Amino acid sequence: APSNLQGDLSCACLEALARSRGEGLPQECLRWEDAQPPETQPAPEPSAPEGEPSPPQPPAETPAPEPPQSPAEPELPPMSCPCRDNDLPMPWEGPDCAPDRTARLRRQVMEALEGWQFYRYLARRARGNDARVLNSMAGELHRCARKLSAAYFLITGLRYWPSELLAAPAIPSYWGALRTRHQAEQRQEAAYRMAADDWDDPDLLELYAQLIDGSQHRCRQLRALLEQGG
C-alpha cells in the first residue's frame, strides 16, 4: 500500500486498489484521512463586537459586614434629691442629698414633730395638772417645728413638713417616758447650740436662741413632774 495512505480506506478505494493491482489509487483516495471530519473542538465563546462594552460581570461575593459594636452605656449622673412637686422631700431623702446645714435643719424639724407626737401620747397617760403641762409642752414643740420649717423654706425654697411619717411612740411606762424626754430635751439643746455656731444670719441666730430657751424650760417642767410624782 502506498506510504501516504493514512487511516482506514473506504470500500470504493479498496475496490479501486484491487483493480489497479497495486499500481496506484485514484487521486480521490489519496490522503483519505483529509476528508475525515476534524475532531470536534469546543466552540469558542462569542466575543463582544468591537465598540460595544463587555457585559457587566456579577460582583464578587463579599463577606457580610460585622454588626457594629454597641457603644458602652454612659454612666448615669448621681441621683438628685427627689421632691414631690418641688415641695416636700421624699421620706428616703438622706442628709447627703443636701448641704450639712440644711440637712441638719430638716432633722430638727422632724425631731420637733416627734417630740410633739410623744408629748401628745404621754398626756393621755396623765391626769389633772400633769396632762395640762404635757399638752402645753406638745404645743410648744409643734410651734418649734413650724418655725424650723419656715426657716428651711426661706433658705431652700422647699417646704418640709413630714408629719405623715410620724408613728405612735412606744411608751412602756409613764415615769420612764418622762425620763426619756428629759434626756432628749438636753440633747436637743446641745444640738441647737452647735447649729447656731454654723450660721451668721441674725434671724436664724435669734431662732436658735429661742429654741435653746425652750429646751431648758421643758427640762425644768419634766423635772418638776418627776419630783411631784415622787
C-alpha positions in Angstrom: 0.0 0.0 0.0 1.3 3.5 -0.7 3.1 5.1 2.2 0.9 8.2 2.0 -2.2 6.3 3.0 -3.2 7.1 6.5 -6.2 5.8 8.4 -8.9 3.5 7.1 -9.9 3.3 3.4 -13.4 3.3 2.2 -14.8 0.3 0.4 -14.7 2.2 -3.0 -11.0 2.9 -2.6 -10.2 -0.7 -1.7 -12.1 -1.9 -4.8 -10.1 0.5 -7.0 -6.9 -0.6 -5.4 -7.7 -4.2 -6.2 -8.4 -3.4 -9.8 -5.2 -1.5 -10.2 -3.3 -4.4 -8.8 -1.4 -2.2 -6.5 -0.3 0.3 -9.2 -1.9 3.2 -7.5 -5.1 4.7 -6.3 -7.1 7.3 -7.8 -6.4 10.8 -6.6 -9.6 11.0 -4.7 -8.5 8.1 -2.5 -5.1 9.6 -1.7 -4.9 11.2 1.7 -8.3 9.9 2.5 -7.8 11.0 6.0 -8.0 14.6 4.9 -11.7 14.0 4.1 -12.3 12.8 7.7 -14.2 15.4 9.7 -12.0 17.1 12.1 -12.3 16.4 15.7 -15.0 18.5 17.3 -13.5 21.3 19.3 -15.4 23.3 21.8 -16.9 26.3 20.2 -15.1 29.5 21.3 -17.2 31.8 23.4 -18.6 34.6 21.4 -16.8 37.8 22.0 -18.4 41.1 22.2 -18.4 43.1 19.0 -15.9 45.9 18.7 -17.1 49.2 20.0 -19.6 47.6 22.4 -18.9 47.4 26.1 -18.5 44.0 27.6 -21.5 42.8 29.6 -21.1 43.6 33.2 -19.7 40.8 35.3 -21.5 39.9 38.5 -19.7 41.4 41.5 -17.7 39.0 43.6 -19.3 38.0 46.8 -18.1 40.0 49.7 -18.4 38.8 53.3 -21.2 40.3 55.3 -20.1 43.2 57.5 -19.8 42.5 61.1 -22.6 44.1 63.3 -21.4 47.3 64.8 -20.3 47.1 68.4 -22.9 48.6 70.7 -21.4 51.6 72.5 -20.7 51.3 76.2 -23.6 52.6 78.3 -22.8 56.1 79.6 -22.5 56.5 83.3 -25.6 57.9 84.8 -25.3 61.1 86.8 -25.8 60.8 90.5 -29.4 60.9 91.5 -30.5 64.3 92.7 -32.7 64.7 95.7 -36.3 63.8 94.7 -39.0 66.1 95.8 -42.8 65.8 95.3 -43.8 68.7 93.1 -40.7 70.6 94.3 -42.4 70.9 97.6 -41.8 68.0 100.0 -38.7 65.8 100.0 -39.4 62.1 99.9 -39.1 60.0 103.1 -35.9 58.2 101.9 -34.1 61.5 101.2 -31.0 61.4 103.3 -28.8 64.1 104.7 -26.2 63.5 101.9 -28.6 65.0 99.4 -28.2 68.5 100.7 -25.6 70.7 102.4 -24.9 69.8 106.1 -26.6 72.8 107.5 -29.9 72.4 105.6 -29.9 68.7 106.2 -29.5 69.3 109.9 -32.3 71.8 109.7 -34.6 69.1 108.3 -33.7 66.7 111.0 -34.5 69.3 113.6 -37.9 69.8 112.0 -38.5 66.0 112.2 -37.3 65.8 115.8 -39.5 68.6 116.9 -42.5 66.9 115.3 -41.6 63.6 117.0 -41.4 65.4 120.4 -44.8 66.9 119.7 -46.2 63.5 119.0 -44.6 62.0 122.0 -46.0 64.6 124.5 -49.5 64.2 123.0 -49.5 60.5 123.6 -47.9 60.8 127.0 -50.6 63.3 128.1 -53.2 60.6 127.6 -51.5 58.6 130.3 -51.6 61.5 132.8 -54.3 63.2 134.8 -55.1 66.7 136.0 -52.2 69.1 136.1 -49.7 66.7 134.6 -51.8 66.2 131.5 -52.2 70.0 131.1 -48.4 70.5 131.4 -47.7 67.8 128.8 -50.2 69.1 126.3 -48.7 72.6 126.7 -45.2 71.1 126.0 -46.6 69.4 123.0 -48.0 72.7 121.7 -44.6 74.3 122.2 -42.8 71.7 120.1 -45.4 72.0 117.4 -44.6 75.7 117.2 -40.9 75.0 117.2 -41.3 72.6 114.2 -43.3 75.4 112.4 -40.5 77.9 112.9 -37.8 75.5 111.8 -39.8 74.5 108.7 -40.3 78.2 107.8 -36.5 78.8 108.1 -35.9 75.8 105.9 -38.2 77.2 103.2 -36.6 80.6 103.3 -33.2 79.0 102.7 -34.0 76.4 100.1 -37.4 77.4 98.6 -38.8 74.0 99.5 -41.5 73.2 102.1 -40.6 70.4 104.6 -43.4 69.1 106.9 -43.1 65.3 107.2 -46.0 64.9 109.6 -47.2 61.8 107.6 -44.0 60.0 108.7 -44.9 60.1 112.4 -45.8 56.9 114.1 -47.2 56.2 117.5 -44.3 56.3 120.1 -43.6 53.4 122.3 -44.3 54.3 126.0 -43.7 51.3 128.2 -44.1 53.3 131.4 -45.1 56.8 132.3 -42.2 57.6 134.5 -39.7 56.1 132.1 -41.2 58.3 129.4 -40.6 61.4 131.4 -37.0 60.5 131.9 -36.6 59.7 128.2 -38.0 63.1 127.2 -35.8 64.9 129.7 -32.7 63.4 128.1 -34.0 64.2 124.6 -34.5 67.8 125.5 -31.0 68.0 126.9 -29.6 66.6 123.6 -31.7 68.9 121.6 -30.4 72.0 123.5 -26.8 70.9 122.7 -27.7 70.4 119.0 -29.3 73.9 118.8 -26.1 75.4 120.3 -23.9 73.6 117.7 -26.2 74.6 114.8 -26.2 78.2 115.9 -22.4 78.3 115.6 -22.7 77.5 111.9 -24.9 80.4 110.9 -24.3 84.1 110.8 -27.8 85.0 109.8 -29.4 87.2 112.5 -32.9 85.6 112.1 -31.5 82.1 112.5 -29.4 83.1 115.5 -32.5 84.6 117.1 -34.5 81.4 116.3 -31.9 79.1 117.8 -31.7 81.2 120.9 -35.5 80.8 121.4 -35.2 77.0 120.8 -32.4 76.7 123.4 -34.5 78.6 125.9 -37.5 76.4 125.1 -35.5 73.2 125.6 -34.2 74.4 129.0 -37.7 75.3 130.1 -39.2 71.9 129.2 -36.3 70.2 131.1 -37.4 72.1 134.2 -41.0 71.2 133.7 -40.2 67.5 133.3 -38.0 67.6 136.4 -40.9 69.2 138.3 -43.3 66.4 137.1 -40.9 63.7 138.3 -40.5 65.5 141.7 -44.2 65.7 142.2 -44.6 62.1 141.4 -42.1 61.1 144.0 
